[in-house]
Amino acid sequence: MRGDAAYHPLRIDVGAPGAEEQEHPMREKVIIIGSGPAGLTAAIYAGRAALRPLVFEGFSAGGLIPGGQLMFTTDVENYPGFPTGVLGPDLMKNFRDQAERCGARLITQDVSEVDFRRRPFVVRSDDHTVEAHAVIIATGARANWLNLPNEQRLAKSGGGVSACAVCDGALPTFRQQELVVVGGGDSAIEEGSYLTKFAKKVHLVHRRDRLRASKAMQERFFKLVEAGKMSPVWDTQVIDVLGDSMITGVRLKNVKTGAESELPCKGLFLAIGHTPNTEVFRGQIECDEKGYIRLPRPGSTCTNVEGVFAAGDVADHVYRQAVTAAGTGCMAALDAERWLAAQGIE
Ligand SMILES: Cc1cc2nc3c(=O)[nH]c(=O)nc-3n(C[C@H](O)[C@H](O)[C@H](O)COP(=O)(O)OP(=O)(O)OC[C@H]3O[C@@H](n4cnc5c(N)ncnc54)[C@H](O)[C@@H]3O)c2cc1C
């Protein structure tokens, strides 16, 4: 669950560019954009391949901070290698330390512009213009929230509000409790049916009178309704989250009648989509209709631009887990290394 980030990453002061850099930009073998599990795993692998990767670890783009989404969570219980769990910020500090030990250099700035139409590619931040033969994009995605004040407060304090059922649903606090899921698409049904493994009952609050989910997912939902494990609350929006340190319920509003009511619950899970952090790459690289980077070759991290690779949540709207992000970060570094070698750049 989201918690106050205890770890604030070190800022590496690479200095403002001198006149020389303005005239002759630094030229890198590989630049990595993003410092979540995908970007830092790519940095570890590229570092060990002696590519001396330069990582733009971000600053505040997409509402994220260096270290990525896990900086906003408390316990991570499902990252392999930590049998008793690990705090998100501690895990990301380990990633970062390991990347630096492997030779990665980090700039704590957001990339504000890229030019993938020329080679070497150009990557710009507020203070730096850098050329690179290869680029790995790992800028992640952000969960969409309702942006209600109490929702944000309880999400940040681990008070029972989450945007990831797979991450948090198995926590003891949600077991055998009444839970609420907001949304009406495939992920809402996916998350809701996952929660039925632990919950007493899952209420699906949806602002329309029918689901947007695929036929197969709708069938799954109505079977769970028949079994008494889920129940729909149609035409309804959550307008407030109740509770001081832990959620005790939600306030609802029927969008057709305007009637307000309260639904007691011990957990609120948002499943209203994610927004990939690809604004800065618009027009430079092919994305799908939701803005996720397209990977045209299955089983590889190659994008439609030769020499540009993408890893993690920025190209994955299906799994969205730290371990899958790290896995594709590894793939991106290996793909970039092989591509550079084929160009004679080692
Ligand atoms: C609250 C919460 C709890 C979660 N808990 C779990 C869990 O328990 N287990 C699990 O497996 N997964 C969990 N997840 C999901 C997991 O965090 C993500 O799947 C994972 O972090 C994705 O990694 P990533 O590297 O692709 O991107 P992110 O972690 O999203 O990192 C993206 C990085 O890109 C940087 N960035 C963005 N734009 C720019 C730019 N323009 N220039 C430079 N840098 C930029 C950001 O600063 C950030 O460093 C959780 C997610 C959330 C939100």
The ligand as a Gaussian input file, in Angstrom:
#p B3LYP/6-31G(d) Opt

LIG

0 1
 C        1.103000       1.883000      -4.425000
 C        1.683000       0.784000      -5.280000
 C        2.040000      -0.409000      -4.694000
 C        2.577000      -1.417000      -5.466000
 N        2.940000      -2.586000      -4.851000
 C        3.493000      -3.569000      -5.586000
 C        3.892000      -4.788000      -4.975000
 O        3.697000      -4.990000      -3.777000
 N        4.470000      -5.729000      -5.767000
 C        4.667000      -5.537000      -7.121000
 O        5.231000      -6.414000      -7.775000
 N        4.297000      -4.398000      -7.709000
 C        3.718000      -3.416000      -6.981000
 N        3.308000      -2.259000      -7.596000
 C        3.508000      -2.128000      -9.045000
 C        4.977000      -1.779000      -9.305000
 O        5.350000      -0.697000      -8.502000
 C        5.185000      -1.440000     -10.769000
 O        4.761000      -2.526000     -11.567000
 C        6.661000      -1.165000     -11.049000
 O        7.152000      -0.143000     -10.221000
 C        6.859000      -0.754000     -12.513000
 O        8.198000      -0.478000     -12.679000
 P        8.744000       0.445000     -13.853000
 O       10.209000       0.453000     -13.683000
 O        8.168000       0.000000     -15.126000
 O        8.141000       1.891000     -13.601000
 P        7.959000       2.835000     -12.352000
 O        8.187000       2.151000     -11.061000
 O        6.633000       3.454000     -12.592000
 O        9.118000       3.909000     -12.536000
 C        9.106000       4.801000     -13.575000
 C       10.310000       5.718000     -13.448000
 O       10.371000       6.591000     -14.561000
 C       10.682000       7.893000     -14.117000
 N       10.192000       8.835000     -15.127000
 C        8.929000       9.036000     -15.577000
 N        8.909000       9.984000     -16.528000
 C       10.197000      10.387000     -16.695000
 C       10.839000      11.345000     -17.519000
 N       10.175000      12.107000     -18.390000
 N       12.176000      11.494000     -17.402000
 C       12.897000      10.743000     -16.544000
 N       12.332000       9.814000     -15.746000
 C       11.015000       9.646000     -15.811000
 C       10.025000       7.997000     -12.755000
 O       10.610000       9.006000     -11.981000
 C       10.318000       6.604000     -12.214000
 O       11.615000       6.585000     -11.704000
 C        2.764000      -1.233000      -6.851000
 C        2.398000      -0.017000      -7.445000
 C        1.865000       0.983000      -6.674000
 C        1.464000       2.292000      -7.308000

